[in-house]
Amino acid sequence: MNIVAKKSLGQNFLIDRNILEQIVNTVEIENKEILEIGPGSGNLTQYILKKKPKKIYVIEKDNDLSLLLNEKFNDEINIINDDVLTISEDKISKEKLTVFGNLPYNISTEILSKWIVNLSKKFWFNELILMFQKEVADRIIAKSNTSNYGRLSILSNWKLDVKKIIDIKPESFSPRPKINSSLLIFFPKKDFFNFENPKNLEMITRVFFSQRRKMIKKPFNQIFKNSKEISKKLGIDLNLRPQNLDPETYYQITKEYENLRS
């Protein structure tokens, strides 16, 4: 079966053996249940299988690729021919999964945001090993007071510890993307702020970062009627800009917002 990468699905297949090897050596795979997102033509899947996992689930939206994977691996893997954005990952297995994903560039942040916002207190995974466009990865791992810092960094760091593993050049893929990629690993945090509704964190950060170069006085007034009191209580200088506040401060602002509304 001749497979051509579909632009509409953001497909770029990883073909570099050294990189494939490096990805599967990031964590212990043997006897674990694995979930792979967007396996494409199964290049990484082959390397995962060599590490003797207990079980592999793959989510592949593309019908042609699902058929190809079925031909190639038969009953060695469990194929879920569906859209990762609509599936409930916590229903896939009773065990915690180790997740690998060369995420489609066009929906990578949407996938990550969906997972974080929908996380209950119980995590359905042990770790996530995910590939992003390098500029997206840079935003995920950015620290406050840097130009890449923003909503994605704050959301990602809420329940997860994130670390960069490697940057990957375009020639490691077929077809070659025009940009570099980065591989990140995410681990669940033991302690994090509990919100009534995580969408409030998304909303708060959206209000603040929609005017990232302006002082935070304006978004503060938008969110709180008694903004001066609240800023005093949280020890926040309203002359700062959104990128000057660390993630912890955004979690406190969100908590305060929820407390006032309840």
Contacts in CASP RR format, 6 or more apart in sequence:
PFRMAT RR
TARGET T0000
AUTHOR 0000-0000-0000
METHOD contacts of the structure
MODEL  1
MNIVAKKSLGQNFLIDRNILEQIVNTVEIENKEILEIGPGSGNLTQYILK
KKPKKIYVIEKDNDLSLLLNEKFNDEINIINDDVLTISEDKISKEKLTVF
GNLPYNISTEILSKWIVNLSKKFWFNELILMFQKEVADRIIAKSNTSNYG
RLSILSNWKLDVKKIIDIKPESFSPRPKINSSLLIFFPKKDFFNFENPKN
LEMITRVFFSQRRKMIKKPFNQIFKNSKEISKKLGIDLNLRPQNLDPETY
YQITKEYENLRS
1 64 0 8 1.000
1 67 0 8 1.000
1 68 0 8 1.000
1 71 0 8 1.000
3 40 0 8 1.000
3 41 0 8 1.000
3 64 0 8 1.000
3 65 0 8 1.000
3 68 0 8 1.000
5 11 0 8 1.000
5 12 0 8 1.000
5 13 0 8 1.000
5 174 0 8 1.000
5 175 0 8 1.000
6 62 0 8 1.000
9 61 0 8 1.000
9 62 0 8 1.000
9 104 0 8 1.000
10 104 0 8 1.000
10 105 0 8 1.000
10 106 0 8 1.000
11 40 0 8 1.000
11 62 0 8 1.000
11 104 0 8 1.000
12 102 0 8 1.000
12 105 0 8 1.000
12 173 0 8 1.000
12 174 0 8 1.000
12 175 0 8 1.000
12 176 0 8 1.000
12 177 0 8 1.000
13 40 0 8 1.000
13 41 0 8 1.000
13 43 0 8 1.000
13 173 0 8 1.000
13 174 0 8 1.000
14 20 0 8 1.000
14 43 0 8 1.000
14 44 0 8 1.000
14 102 0 8 1.000
14 131 0 8 1.000
14 168 0 8 1.000
14 172 0 8 1.000
14 173 0 8 1.000
15 43 0 8 1.000
15 172 0 8 1.000
15 173 0 8 1.000
15 174 0 8 1.000
16 168 0 8 1.000
16 171 0 8 1.000
16 172 0 8 1.000
16 173 0 8 1.000
19 166 0 8 1.000
19 168 0 8 1.000
19 172 0 8 1.000
20 43 0 8 1.000
20 44 0 8 1.000
20 47 0 8 1.000
21 47 0 8 1.000
22 165 0 8 1.000
22 166 0 8 1.000
22 183 0 8 1.000
23 44 0 8 1.000
23 47 0 8 1.000
23 100 0 8 1.000
23 129 0 8 1.000
23 183 0 8 1.000
24 44 0 8 1.000
24 47 0 8 1.000
24 48 0 8 1.000
24 50 0 8 1.000
24 51 0 8 1.000
24 100 0 8 1.000
26 129 0 8 1.000
26 165 0 8 1.000
26 183 0 8 1.000
26 185 0 8 1.000
27 98 0 8 1.000
27 126 0 8 1.000
27 127 0 8 1.000
27 129 0 8 1.000
27 185 0 8 1.000
29 48 0 8 1.000
29 51 0 8 1.000
29 52 0 8 1.000
29 53 0 8 1.000
29 98 0 8 1.000
30 51 0 8 1.000
30 52 0 8 1.000
30 53 0 8 1.000
31 52 0 8 1.000
31 53 0 8 1.000
31 54 0 8 1.000
32 53 0 8 1.000
32 54 0 8 1.000
32 97 0 8 1.000
32 98 0 8 1.000
32 126 0 8 1.000
33 53 0 8 1.000
33 54 0 8 1.000
33 55 0 8 1.000
33 56 0 8 1.000
33 57 0 8 1.000
33 93 0 8 1.000
33 95 0 8 1.000
33 96 0 8 1.000
33 97 0 8 1.000
33 98 0 8 1.000
34 48 0 8 1.000
34 53 0 8 1.000
34 55 0 8 1.000
34 56 0 8 1.000
34 57 0 8 1.000
34 97 0 8 1.000
34 98 0 8 1.000
34 99 0 8 1.000
34 100 0 8 1.000
35 56 0 8 1.000
35 57 0 8 1.000
35 58 0 8 1.000
35 59 0 8 1.000
35 89 0 8 1.000
35 92 0 8 1.000
35 93 0 8 1.000
35 97 0 8 1.000
35 98 0 8 1.000
35 99 0 8 1.000
35 100 0 8 1.000
35 125 0 8 1.000
36 44 0 8 1.000
36 45 0 8 1.000
36 48 0 8 1.000
36 56 0 8 1.000
36 57 0 8 1.000
36 58 0 8 1.000
36 59 0 8 1.000
36 99 0 8 1.000
36 100 0 8 1.000
36 101 0 8 1.000
37 58 0 8 1.000
37 59 0 8 1.000
37 84 0 8 1.000
37 99 0 8 1.000
37 100 0 8 1.000
37 101 0 8 1.000
37 102 0 8 1.000
37 103 0 8 1.000
37 111 0 8 1.000
37 130 0 8 1.000
38 58 0 8 1.000
38 59 0 8 1.000
38 60 0 8 1.000
38 61 0 8 1.000
38 84 0 8 1.000
38 101 0 8 1.000
38 102 0 8 1.000
38 103 0 8 1.000
38 104 0 8 1.000
39 45 0 8 1.000
39 58 0 8 1.000
39 60 0 8 1.000
39 65 0 8 1.000
39 69 0 8 1.000
40 60 0 8 1.000
40 62 0 8 1.000
40 65 0 8 1.000
40 68 0 8 1.000
40 69 0 8 1.000
40 102 0 8 1.000
41 65 0 8 1.000
41 68 0 8 1.000
41 69 0 8 1.000
41 72 0 8 1.000
42 69 0 8 1.000
42 72 0 8 1.000
42 73 0 8 1.000
44 100 0 8 1.000
44 101 0 8 1.000
44 102 0 8 1.000
45 56 0 8 1.000
45 58 0 8 1.000
45 69 0 8 1.000
45 73 0 8 1.000
45 77 0 8 1.000
48 56 0 8 1.000
48 100 0 8 1.000
49 56 0 8 1.000
49 73 0 8 1.000
49 76 0 8 1.000
49 77 0 8 1.000
54 95 0 8 1.000
55 78 0 8 1.000
55 93 0 8 1.000
56 76 0 8 1.000
56 77 0 8 1.000
56 78 0 8 1.000
57 77 0 8 1.000
57 78 0 8 1.000
57 80 0 8 1.000
57 92 0 8 1.000
57 93 0 8 1.000
57 97 0 8 1.000
58 69 0 8 1.000
58 77 0 8 1.000
58 78 0 8 1.000
58 79 0 8 1.000
58 80 0 8 1.000
59 80 0 8 1.000
59 82 0 8 1.000
59 84 0 8 1.000
59 87 0 8 1.000
60 66 0 8 1.000
60 69 0 8 1.000
60 79 0 8 1.000
60 80 0 8 1.000
60 81 0 8 1.000
61 81 0 8 1.000
61 82 0 8 1.000
61 83 0 8 1.000
61 84 0 8 1.000
63 81 0 8 1.000
66 79 0 8 1.000
66 81 0 8 1.000
69 77 0 8 1.000
69 79 0 8 1.000
70 79 0 8 1.000
80 87 0 8 1.000
80 92 0 8 1.000
84 107 0 8 1.000
84 111 0 8 1.000
85 107 0 8 1.000
85 110 0 8 1.000
85 111 0 8 1.000
85 114 0 8 1.000
89 97 0 8 1.000
89 115 0 8 1.000
89 124 0 8 1.000
89 125 0 8 1.000
90 120 0 8 1.000
90 122 0 8 1.000
90 124 0 8 1.000
92 124 0 8 1.000
96 123 0 8 1.000
96 124 0 8 1.000
96 125 0 8 1.000
96 126 0 8 1.000
97 124 0 8 1.000
97 125 0 8 1.000
97 126 0 8 1.000
98 125 0 8 1.000
98 126 0 8 1.000
98 127 0 8 1.000
98 129 0 8 1.000
99 125 0 8 1.000
99 127 0 8 1.000
99 128 0 8 1.000
99 129 0 8 1.000
99 130 0 8 1.000
100 129 0 8 1.000
100 130 0 8 1.000
101 129 0 8 1.000
101 130 0 8 1.000
101 131 0 8 1.000
102 131 0 8 1.000
103 111 0 8 1.000
103 112 0 8 1.000
103 130 0 8 1.000
103 131 0 8 1.000
103 132 0 8 1.000
105 132 0 8 1.000
105 133 0 8 1.000
105 136 0 8 1.000
105 177 0 8 1.000
108 130 0 8 1.000
108 132 0 8 1.000
108 133 0 8 1.000
108 136 0 8 1.000
109 136 0 8 1.000
109 152 0 8 1.000
112 130 0 8 1.000
112 140 0 8 1.000
112 152 0 8 1.000
112 156 0 8 1.000
113 152 0 8 1.000
113 155 0 8 1.000
113 202 0 8 1.000
115 128 0 8 1.000
116 155 0 8 1.000
116 156 0 8 1.000
116 158 0 8 1.000
116 159 0 8 1.000
116 160 0 8 1.000
116 198 0 8 1.000
117 155 0 8 1.000
117 198 0 8 1.000
117 199 0 8 1.000
117 202 0 8 1.000
118 198 0 8 1.000
119 159 0 8 1.000
119 198 0 8 1.000
121 194 0 8 1.000
123 159 0 8 1.000
123 188 0 8 1.000
125 188 0 8 1.000
126 188 0 8 1.000
127 185 0 8 1.000
127 186 0 8 1.000
127 187 0 8 1.000
127 188 0 8 1.000
128 160 0 8 1.000
128 184 0 8 1.000
128 185 0 8 1.000
128 186 0 8 1.000
129 165 0 8 1.000
129 183 0 8 1.000
129 184 0 8 1.000
129 185 0 8 1.000
130 183 0 8 1.000
130 184 0 8 1.000
130 185 0 8 1.000
130 186 0 8 1.000
131 168 0 8 1.000
131 181 0 8 1.000
131 182 0 8 1.000
131 183 0 8 1.000
131 184 0 8 1.000
132 140 0 8 1.000
132 181 0 8 1.000
132 182 0 8 1.000
132 184 0 8 1.000
133 177 0 8 1.000
133 179 0 8 1.000
133 180 0 8 1.000
133 181 0 8 1.000
133 182 0 8 1.000
134 167 0 8 1.000
134 179 0 8 1.000
134 180 0 8 1.000
134 181 0 8 1.000
134 182 0 8 1.000
135 179 0 8 1.000
136 152 0 8 1.000
137 164 0 8 1.000
137 181 0 8 1.000
137 182 0 8 1.000
137 184 0 8 1.000
138 148 0 8 1.000
138 182 0 8 1.000
139 148 0 8 1.000
139 149 0 8 1.000
139 150 0 8 1.000
139 152 0 8 1.000
139 153 0 8 1.000
140 152 0 8 1.000
140 153 0 8 1.000
140 156 0 8 1.000
140 162 0 8 1.000
140 184 0 8 1.000
141 153 0 8 1.000
141 156 0 8 1.000
141 162 0 8 1.000
141 163 0 8 1.000
141 164 0 8 1.000
141 184 0 8 1.000
142 148 0 8 1.000
142 149 0 8 1.000
142 150 0 8 1.000
142 152 0 8 1.000
142 153 0 8 1.000
143 149 0 8 1.000
143 153 0 8 1.000
144 153 0 8 1.000
144 243 0 8 1.000
144 244 0 8 1.000
144 245 0 8 1.000
144 246 0 8 1.000
144 247 0 8 1.000
145 243 0 8 1.000
145 244 0 8 1.000
146 243 0 8 1.000
147 243 0 8 1.000
149 243 0 8 1.000
150 205 0 8 1.000
150 209 0 8 1.000
150 212 0 8 1.000
150 242 0 8 1.000
150 243 0 8 1.000
151 202 0 8 1.000
151 205 0 8 1.000
151 206 0 8 1.000
151 209 0 8 1.000
153 247 0 8 1.000
154 201 0 8 1.000
154 205 0 8 1.000
154 247 0 8 1.000
154 250 0 8 1.000
155 201 0 8 1.000
155 202 0 8 1.000
155 205 0 8 1.000
156 162 0 8 1.000
156 186 0 8 1.000
157 247 0 8 1.000
158 192 0 8 1.000
158 193 0 8 1.000
158 198 0 8 1.000
158 201 0 8 1.000
158 247 0 8 1.000
158 251 0 8 1.000
159 188 0 8 1.000
159 189 0 8 1.000
159 192 0 8 1.000
160 186 0 8 1.000
160 187 0 8 1.000
160 188 0 8 1.000
160 189 0 8 1.000
161 186 0 8 1.000
161 187 0 8 1.000
161 188 0 8 1.000
161 189 0 8 1.000
162 184 0 8 1.000
162 185 0 8 1.000
162 186 0 8 1.000
163 184 0 8 1.000
163 185 0 8 1.000
164 182 0 8 1.000
164 183 0 8 1.000
164 184 0 8 1.000
165 182 0 8 1.000
165 183 0 8 1.000
165 184 0 8 1.000
165 185 0 8 1.000
166 182 0 8 1.000
166 183 0 8 1.000
167 180 0 8 1.000
167 181 0 8 1.000
167 182 0 8 1.000
167 183 0 8 1.000
168 180 0 8 1.000
168 181 0 8 1.000
168 182 0 8 1.000
168 183 0 8 1.000
169 180 0 8 1.000
170 176 0 8 1.000
170 177 0 8 1.000
170 178 0 8 1.000
170 179 0 8 1.000
170 180 0 8 1.000
170 181 0 8 1.000
172 181 0 8 1.000
173 181 0 8 1.000
192 251 0 8 1.000
193 251 0 8 1.000
193 252 0 8 1.000
193 254 0 8 1.000
193 255 0 8 1.000
195 201 0 8 1.000
195 254 0 8 1.000
195 255 0 8 1.000
195 258 0 8 1.000
196 258 0 8 1.000
196 262 0 8 1.000
197 258 0 8 1.000
200 254 0 8 1.000
200 257 0 8 1.000
200 258 0 8 1.000
201 250 0 8 1.000
201 251 0 8 1.000
201 254 0 8 1.000
204 223 0 8 1.000
204 250 0 8 1.000
204 253 0 8 1.000
204 254 0 8 1.000
204 257 0 8 1.000
205 250 0 8 1.000
207 219 0 8 1.000
207 222 0 8 1.000
207 223 0 8 1.000
208 216 0 8 1.000
208 219 0 8 1.000
208 242 0 8 1.000
208 245 0 8 1.000
208 250 0 8 1.000
209 242 0 8 1.000
210 219 0 8 1.000
211 218 0 8 1.000
211 219 0 8 1.000
211 242 0 8 1.000
212 241 0 8 1.000
212 242 0 8 1.000
212 243 0 8 1.000
213 241 0 8 1.000
214 241 0 8 1.000
215 238 0 8 1.000
215 239 0 8 1.000
215 240 0 8 1.000
215 241 0 8 1.000
216 236 0 8 1.000
216 238 0 8 1.000
216 239 0 8 1.000
216 240 0 8 1.000
216 241 0 8 1.000
216 242 0 8 1.000
216 244 0 8 1.000
216 245 0 8 1.000
217 227 0 8 1.000
217 238 0 8 1.000
217 239 0 8 1.000
219 242 0 8 1.000
220 227 0 8 1.000
220 230 0 8 1.000
220 231 0 8 1.000
220 236 0 8 1.000
220 238 0 8 1.000
221 227 0 8 1.000
223 253 0 8 1.000
223 257 0 8 1.000
224 230 0 8 1.000
224 256 0 8 1.000
224 257 0 8 1.000
224 260 0 8 1.000
227 238 0 8 1.000
228 238 0 8 1.000
230 256 0 8 1.000
231 237 0 8 1.000
231 238 0 8 1.000
233 256 0 8 1.000
234 249 0 8 1.000
234 252 0 8 1.000
234 253 0 8 1.000
234 256 0 8 1.000
236 245 0 8 1.000
236 249 0 8 1.000
236 253 0 8 1.000
245 253 0 8 1.000
END
